[in-house]
Amino acid sequence: MKSEARIWPWLLVWGILDLLCALFCEIHADEAYYRLYGQFLSWGYFDHPPMVGLMTALSGALIPTTSLILKNLSVRLVTVLMHVATVYVVWKTIEEGVGCKVYSVKETLTRFLLVAASLPMFCAYGFLTTPDAPLLFFAALFYYAYRRYLSQESRVKSQEMGNTLLLGISMAGMLYSKYMAVLVIGLAVLANPRLLRDGKAWAAVGIAAVLMVPHLWWQYTNHFPSFTYHLVSRSEAYRPLYSMEYIPNQWAVFNPLVWALMVWLSIRAFRTEDLFRRTLAWTVLGFQVFFLIMSFRGHVEPHWTVVTSIPAIILLTDEETLWRRGMYAAFGVLAGLLIIARIILMLNILPPQTGMAGKQAQCEAIHAEAQGLPVVFDGSFQQPSLYRFFYDDQAVLVRNQYNRYTQYDLLHLERELIGKPACVRRFGQVYITDQLTEQDLHE
């Protein structure tokens, strides 16, 4: 049986599971915030590049409904479709290598599915709409194009041109998704410095650079808010806990088994003559070391390394020496546990502290107090974003001294409410005003 006939039923199952999670798992506060991006499309946003905003805008256009269940999908539909495409592209990348030529397609596909289905954060971004979802997709395209680029098989010129174009588009797509794509590209160059002397590689960089011009122009006209935030504002005083929690957090992203195996395989492949495998190894180790160092300047979010799920999947799938009967069983158990975790998420029975339940009830209480009026929040971006999601009512954020800048500071939505009735929730007080004033916003 051809590999295409084998993979499509599994892609259908994977997509249905992601779709169910997208429908029934309560919206996360970050997703509600990215929905705001989609409501005000731009070439850039304060926190991130514009790809996630485009995704929520497209999802909303495809699912224009006020039904709460379908409303979740109005933020997540494109994510579900993109993740299925990600799984397919990673499989095609593995198929491009020696794995499916030396071993049976069935065995290789089994390994691939078990590894991919056992990665917690890789699976989570199959239905949660964040910048990591498109980053995973375009990174998968990048590795697929890069493996073809390194292939020694003779190719006609049109195929080489098409692959160069795909490399350029995938690099731009990664950069439009999340700025840490620079690490993915940079580590590929470090693993294979000969790229610096290759005209096709520079052509791909040129394509990516041209595609990035609109975003760079937006950064320039807005005084580079994203770069300033990520490179300067996020620095914090060092706390030993930041470094101590780093590796346990990585276990939560990859699961302890995959994390240990991908680090071990990467160390082994660090100097291999296989340029593609060396690139995967450099990427895994480079991300792990880079963000460990970054833990000395502030808290490192666990998911910042999730893009290395793709190198991990490829490395583990291709490593025949790993796969004994006990390894198949171990990965089967891990994949099963993740399915159980998905079911628990869909039931919405987790405590509100997890961030995956209880938000609708909080917004219902605020809606009752607001009496149908626009609401002025202070504090973080989470409350106004969630309120806008659940009720489609006007809600704005006025930053206080304890919270960072956000996209709300660039939009200045509060100016539209001056002189109008509003519900103000500031400094622990809630009151209705017939005419919102500057003093209400800034006292």
Backbone hydrogen bonds, N-H to C=O, Kabsch-Sander energy under -0.5 kcal/mol:
donor,donor_aa,acceptor,acceptor_aa,energy
6,R,2,K,-1.3
7,I,3,S,-2.5
8,W,4,E,-1.7
10,W,6,R,-0.7
11,L,7,I,-2.3
12,L,8,W,-2.2
13,V,9,P,-2.1
14,W,10,W,-2.8
15,G,11,L,-2.8
16,I,12,L,-2.3
17,L,13,V,-2.3
18,D,14,W,-2.3
19,L,15,G,-2.5
20,L,16,I,-2.4
21,C,17,L,-2.1
22,A,18,D,-2.6
23,L,19,L,-2.0
24,F,20,L,-2.4
25,C,21,C,-2.4
26,E,356,M,-0.5
32,A,28,H,-1.9
33,Y,29,A,-1.9
34,Y,30,D,-2.2
35,R,31,E,-1.6
36,L,32,A,-1.1
37,Y,33,Y,-1.1
38,G,34,Y,-1.7
39,Q,35,R,-1.4
40,F,36,L,-1.0
40,F,37,Y,-1.1
41,L,38,G,-0.5
45,Y,48,H,-1.5
51,M,176,Y,-2.3
54,L,50,P,-2.0
55,M,51,M,-2.1
56,T,52,V,-2.0
57,A,53,G,-2.1
58,L,54,L,-2.5
59,S,55,M,-2.4
60,G,56,T,-2.3
61,A,57,A,-1.9
62,L,58,L,-2.0
63,I,59,S,-2.0
65,T,63,I,-1.7
71,K,67,S,-2.4
72,N,68,L,-1.5
73,L,69,I,-1.0
74,S,70,L,-1.3
75,V,72,N,-1.5
76,R,72,N,-1.2
77,L,73,L,-2.5
80,V,76,R,-2.2
81,L,77,L,-2.1
82,M,78,V,-2.7
83,H,79,T,-2.3
84,V,80,V,-1.9
85,A,81,L,-1.8
86,T,82,M,-2.0
87,V,83,H,-2.5
88,Y,84,V,-2.1
89,V,85,A,-2.5
90,V,86,T,-2.5
91,W,87,V,-2.0
92,K,88,Y,-2.4
93,T,89,V,-2.0
94,I,90,V,-2.1
95,E,91,W,-2.5
96,E,92,K,-1.4
97,G,93,T,-0.7
97,G,94,I,-1.1
100,C,94,I,-0.6
101,K,98,V,-1.3
102,V,98,V,-2.2
103,Y,99,G,-2.2
108,T,104,S,-2.3
109,L,105,V,-2.8
110,T,106,K,-2.1
111,R,107,E,-2.1
112,F,108,T,-2.5
113,L,109,L,-2.6
114,L,110,T,-2.2
115,V,111,R,-2.5
116,A,112,F,-2.6
117,A,113,L,-2.4
118,S,114,L,-0.6
118,S,115,V,-1.2
119,L,116,A,-1.1
121,M,253,V,-1.7
123,C,119,L,-2.2
124,A,120,P,-2.1
125,Y,121,M,-1.9
126,G,123,C,-1.8
127,F,124,A,-1.7
128,L,124,A,-2.0
129,T,127,F,-0.5
130,T,128,L,-1.1
133,A,130,T,-1.5
135,L,131,P,-1.6
136,L,132,D,-2.3
137,F,133,A,-1.6
138,F,134,P,-2.8
139,A,135,L,-2.2
140,A,136,L,-2.2
141,L,137,F,-2.0
142,F,138,F,-2.2
143,Y,139,A,-2.5
144,Y,140,A,-2.1
145,A,141,L,-2.8
146,Y,142,F,-2.7
147,R,143,Y,-2.3
148,R,144,Y,-1.8
149,Y,145,A,-2.3
150,L,146,Y,-2.0
151,S,147,R,-0.7
151,S,148,R,-0.6
159,Q,156,V,-0.7
160,E,156,V,-1.8
161,M,157,K,-2.5
162,G,158,S,-2.3
163,N,159,Q,-2.3
164,T,160,E,-2.4
165,L,161,M,-2.4
166,L,162,G,-2.2
167,L,163,N,-2.4
168,G,164,T,-2.3
169,I,165,L,-2.6
170,S,166,L,-2.6
171,M,167,L,-2.2
172,A,168,G,-2.3
173,G,169,I,-2.9
174,M,170,S,-2.3
175,L,171,M,-2.3
176,Y,172,A,-2.4
177,S,173,G,-0.7
177,S,174,M,-0.8
178,K,174,M,-2.7
181,A,178,K,-1.7
182,V,179,Y,-2.1
183,L,180,M,-1.3
184,V,180,M,-1.0
185,I,181,A,-2.3
186,G,182,V,-2.9
187,L,183,L,-2.7
188,A,184,V,-1.3
189,V,185,I,-1.7
190,L,186,G,-2.3
191,A,187,L,-2.1
192,N,188,A,-1.1
195,L,192,N,-2.1
196,L,193,P,-1.9
197,R,194,R,-1.8
198,D,195,L,-1.6
199,G,197,R,-0.5
202,W,198,D,-1.9
203,A,199,G,-2.1
204,A,200,K,-2.1
205,V,201,A,-2.1
206,G,202,W,-2.4
207,I,203,A,-2.2
208,A,204,A,-2.3
209,A,205,V,-2.7
210,V,206,G,-2.3
211,L,207,I,-2.1
212,M,208,A,-1.5
213,V,209,A,-0.5
213,V,210,V,-1.1
216,L,212,M,-2.4
217,W,213,V,-2.7
218,W,214,P,-1.9
219,Q,215,H,-2.5
220,Y,216,L,-2.3
221,T,217,W,-2.7
222,N,218,W,-1.5
223,H,220,Y,-1.5
224,F,219,Q,-4.3
228,T,224,F,-2.0
229,Y,225,P,-2.2
230,H,226,S,-2.6
231,L,227,F,-2.5
232,V,228,T,-1.8
233,S,228,T,-2.1
234,R,229,Y,-1.4
235,S,232,V,-1.5
236,E,297,R,-2.9
242,Y,239,R,-1.7
243,S,239,R,-0.7
243,S,240,P,-0.6
244,M,240,P,-2.2
245,E,241,L,-2.6
246,Y,243,S,-0.6
247,I,243,S,-0.5
249,N,245,E,-2.2
250,Q,246,Y,-1.7
251,W,247,I,-1.9
252,A,248,P,-1.3
253,V,249,N,-1.2
254,F,250,Q,-2.4
255,N,251,W,-2.6
259,W,255,N,-2.4
260,A,256,P,-2.3
261,L,257,L,-2.4
262,M,258,V,-3.1
263,V,259,W,-2.0
264,W,260,A,-2.2
265,L,261,L,-2.9
266,S,262,M,-1.8
267,I,263,V,-2.2
268,R,264,W,-2.0
269,A,265,L,-1.9
270,F,267,I,-0.8
272,T,269,A,-1.1
275,L,273,E,-1.0
278,R,274,D,-2.7
279,T,275,L,-2.1
280,L,276,F,-2.2
281,A,277,R,-2.3
282,W,278,R,-2.9
283,T,279,T,-2.2
284,V,280,L,-2.4
285,L,281,A,-2.5
286,G,282,W,-2.6
287,F,283,T,-2.4
288,Q,284,V,-2.0
289,V,285,L,-2.7
290,F,286,G,-2.6
291,F,287,F,-2.3
292,L,288,Q,-1.2
293,I,289,V,-2.3
294,M,290,F,-2.1
295,S,291,F,-0.9
295,S,292,L,-0.5
296,F,293,I,-1.9
297,R,294,M,-2.0
301,E,299,H,-0.6
304,W,301,E,-1.7
305,T,302,P,-1.2
306,V,303,H,-1.8
308,T,305,T,-1.9
309,S,306,V,-2.3
310,I,307,V,-1.3
312,A,308,T,-2.1
313,I,309,S,-2.6
314,I,310,I,-2.1
315,L,311,P,-2.8
316,L,312,A,-2.6
317,T,313,I,-2.3
318,D,314,I,-2.1
319,E,315,L,-0.8
320,E,318,D,-1.3
322,L,319,E,-1.3
323,W,319,E,-0.5
323,W,320,E,-1.3
324,R,322,L,-1.2
327,M,324,R,-0.6
328,Y,324,R,-2.0
329,A,325,R,-1.9
330,A,326,G,-2.3
331,F,327,M,-2.4
332,G,328,Y,-2.0
333,V,329,A,-2.4
334,L,330,A,-2.2
335,A,331,F,-2.4
336,G,332,G,-2.2
337,L,333,V,-2.5
338,L,334,L,-1.7
339,I,335,A,-1.7
340,I,336,G,-2.0
341,A,337,L,-2.3
342,R,338,L,-2.1
343,I,339,I,-2.0
344,I,340,I,-2.2
345,L,341,A,-2.2
346,M,342,R,-2.3
347,L,343,I,-1.5
348,N,344,I,-0.6
348,N,345,L,-1.1
349,I,344,I,-0.9
354,T,351,P,-1.9
355,G,352,P,-1.9
362,Q,358,G,-1.2
363,C,359,K,-2.1
364,E,360,Q,-2.1
365,A,361,A,-1.7
366,I,362,Q,-1.6
367,H,363,C,-2.5
368,A,364,E,-1.9
369,E,365,A,-1.7
370,A,366,I,-2.2
371,Q,367,H,-1.1
372,G,367,H,-0.7
373,L,370,A,-1.8
375,V,394,Q,-2.0
376,V,423,C,-3.1
377,F,375,V,-0.6
377,F,396,V,-2.7
378,D,425,R,-0.8
379,G,398,V,-0.7
385,S,381,F,-1.5
386,L,382,Q,-2.7
387,Y,383,Q,-2.6
388,R,384,P,-2.3
389,F,385,S,-1.6
390,F,386,L,-2.7
391,Y,387,Y,-2.1
392,D,388,R,-1.5
393,D,387,Y,-0.6
396,V,375,V,-2.4
398,V,377,F,-2.8
399,R,397,L,-0.6
403,N,400,N,-1.5
409,D,406,T,-1.2
410,L,406,T,-0.6
410,L,407,Q,-0.8
411,L,407,Q,-1.9
412,H,408,Y,-2.2
415,R,412,H,-1.2
416,E,413,L,-1.3
417,L,414,E,-1.4
418,I,415,R,-0.8
419,G,436,L,-3.1
420,K,417,L,-2.3
422,A,433,T,-2.2
423,C,374,P,-3.2
424,V,422,A,-0.6
424,V,431,Y,-3.0
425,R,376,V,-3.0
425,R,423,C,-0.5
426,R,424,V,-0.5
426,R,429,Q,-1.3
429,Q,426,R,-2.3
431,Y,424,V,-2.1
433,T,422,A,-2.6
436,L,420,K,-2.4
441,L,437,T,-1.1
442,H,438,E,-1.9
443,E,439,Q,-2.0
